[in-house]
């Protein structure tokens, strides 16, 4: 008898054992509010042979971003935040925007960063890198990492104020470019609410949805469930432990961080994240608890880039997609590299965690793993194809 669970387990086994994808992974598929399949294989702690299990806690990295977008939309729902707000008018430490021209000159921008630009990654704010504006951001993140375990760690507010002095890569709204926009949104939420970003998420998303294993750190009683991070050593064709504080996220996660990263800082389990995904599929409501209005969810899960901005969404694997509100959104299934459906949305993370909602099929696919430089992987694409085929065959 056919078993989707066994087919997904074999997918993970092949990627882990043959392709050295990671040390282990798990997959959860939910359709029409019911679990369609759960599969796991491998180790969350390879050295001590602790299995990758359903309650394994993983670092979400960029899969934190959709939760940050939902937090913004809660404030929009309440009339506390305007998507057209310009940061130079509303955020402490922010000045009018300047960008670096191709010749290296500093040019005053005719447009300013709006909240909408942060939600769409059209702000011009880069991630850390080796030149120009990216080098300015790298200097801030280097200091963030240096102070991480000191008595004077850099806070969310300080990092956001420092980013307010960075020269942009282009005039806001000109094009799409992935960067620190979601981290700035965490600071915006703190400024509007007077709460820490983590407190706001807990009160308005995690507690209402029963997401008890999601947050910015892992308490001692749960630490044995936290997966280790690995990297693939291609020269020796094996995976090896890779403790890293990438993007200012403390690898140990043993205490509440001063910097609560809206772009990369959250940890969770598949079951916890499934509640967030189900809330979005439910039009902002889960089990009688409303987190967002239906209008806010429609807005949040719609593509937002202009045709011009979408031209710079040129990542391999995102053919056929637009972007908006910190998530991909499939607008042309014929150009995609998976057998997905129009309107599918979600995001992934640097360590390979993957989230996809399929509104027309009323389905969610989630993948948990912990391997550096992973993002949307062959395993996530194969998972989408296998699941889509299975439901098409009525299995």
Secondary structure, DSSP 8 states (H G I E B T S, - for coil): ---HHHHHHHHHHHHHHTS---SEEEEEEEETTEEEEEEEEEEEETTTTEE--TT-BEE-GGGGHHHHHHHHHHHHHTTS--TT-BHHHHSTT----EEE-TTS-EEE-SS--BHHHHHHT-S----S-SSHHHHHHHHHHHHHHHTTTSSS---HHHHHHHHTTS-BSS-TTS----STHHHHHHHHHHHHHSS-HHHHHIIIIIHHHT-TT-BSS--GGGGGGB---EEEETTTTEEEE----GGG--SS--S--SS--TTT--EE-HHHHHHHHHHHHTTSEETTEESS-HHHHHHHTS----HHHHTT---TT-TTEEEETTEEEES-GGGSSSS--TT-EEEE-TTS-EEEEEGGGTEEEEEEE-BTT-SS-HHHHHHHHHHHHHHHTT-
